Amino acid sequence: MRSWLPYTAARVGLFLAAFGVVYLFGARSWMALILAWLISGLASYVLLSSLRDRMSATVVDRIEQRRGSLVSDRIDGGAAREDHLQESAEDTPDTPAPERAEEAPVAPKEP
């Protein structure tokens, strides 16, 4: 199961519990929502630290796996191209490089 699901469910549960308590103490409307949000945020910071750490470790592992696979794929691809170039150079007989055409000297332009 994904690590964000239990963390999110716990956060929503804390918010609903805090909202219920605040509502019972007489806070209504926007004030109840704001107070419940603040209380649940503080409570989740303390109570849900293990879930948050587990979720962040999962995210970091996933990022490292993606980054690692991309780098290794590029290295493997570069090594394969290099091998191909070396093999093709060994297979062709020694032929002299084509000579460059001599360029005719260009006369300077007069102003």
Secondary structure, 3 states (H helix, E strand, C coil): CCCHHHHHHHHHHHHHHHHHHHHHCCCCHHHHHHHHHHHHHHHHHHHCHHHHHHHHHHHHHHHHHHHHHHHHHHHHHHHHHHHHHHHHHHHCCCCCCCCCCCCCCCCCCCC
